[in-house]
Amino acid sequence: LYGRHACLAALQNPARSLRRLLVTQEARTGLLADLEADLPAQPQPETVDRTRLDSLLPPGAVHQGIALLADPLEDPGVESLAAEPEDGTGDTVLVLDHVTDPRNVGAILRSAAAFGARAVIVTDRHAPETTGALAKAASGGLEIVPLIRVTNLARALDLLAEYGFWRIGLEMETDRTLAAAVAGIRRRALVLGAEDEGLRRLTREKCDFLARLPMSGAVESLNVAAAAAVALYECARDGAGAGPAGAAF
C-alpha cells in the first residue's frame, strides 16, 4: 500500500496484519508525528530516502513518502450479507460486472464508504487485483467497505435475492429512473457494468429491474465510478425505506 490516506487507514484498521512501514524523513516529521499516539506499536516506521521508496513501488506511484507492507484483508464472502443491519437501517451493496480498471474500483470503494454502502462485489476474473493503486484510489475506503470476490456472479446475485435484496441494474435504455426504482426498498443491490459494454446479458437477466440516472443529454454516459457515486447518493437520500411493498415494480 502507498499514499497518505491508504496507509493511515490501514494502520488504524485492527483487521489488518501489518508487516513493514517505510517513510521518508519528511513524511515521518510531517505526517506521522501528530498521529503517533493513535498508531499501532508494530511495525515501527523505517526511515528511507525517496529514491529507495521509488524503487520498491510501481513506476510513477504517488506515494507521498509513505508505504506499508500488509497482508490482504479477509474476504467475508457474500454470505456475510445475509443478516440485515442490527440498527434496522436499509442496506445497499454494489455489484460490479467486469469493471476492470483499479482506479474505477478504488473510486467506487471510496464512494461506497462515503455513503455507507455495505459491500462491493466483484468477480475473481475480469476484476483488478487488490493492489496499492486500487487502495490509493479508494483513499481509505478499502479499510471500511468489504471488497467481496466471487467466482460466479450469477450465483452471487441469486444469493442476494435470497437475502432479500432487490437487484437493480443501471442502464440508460430504460424509462424508470433510479429514484423511482429505489423508493421504499430496504435492501438494494446496485449492479453496474463495464463502461464500454455495460451489463452482460446474463447479469441483466438476473436483475429484478433496470433503472437509469436522469441526464440532460449533453453527454452520452458517465464514468462507471461517477455513476456509482450518483447512484449511492440517490439511495442515501431515499433513506432506509419501508420495504419492497410498493407498486413501483
Number of C-alpha atoms within 10 A of each C-alpha: 24 26 22 20 19 26 25 22 18 24 22 13 17 11 13 16 16 18 12 14 20 22 24 22 16 15 16 19 11 11 18 18 10 10 10 11 9 10 14 13 9 12 16 12 17 13 17 15 13 16 9 11 21 16 10 10 15 12 8 7 16 15 22 17 22 30 25 22 17 16 12 12 16 11 12 13 15 19 11 12 18 14 9 15 11 6 6 9 13 23 24 24 23 25 24 24 22 22 24 18 16 21 17 20 28 26 24 26 32 25 24 27 23 15 18 18 24 20 26 24 24 25 20 15 13 14 18 20 14 16 13 23 21 22 28 26 22 27 22 23 25 28 25 20 21 22 23 18 19 16 11 12 21 16 12 20 22 14 16 21 19 11 16 20 24 23 24 24 25 26 21 17 9 12 12 18 16 22 17 14 19 27 20 20 24 24 25 23 27 26 25 25 20 17 15 9 10 19 21 13 8 10 17 22 13 18 20 14 16 22 22 21 20 12 11 7 7 6 7 8 14 13 12 23 22 15 17 25 20 16 22 24 17 18 27 17 12 17 17 19 17 14 14 18 10 10 6 12 11
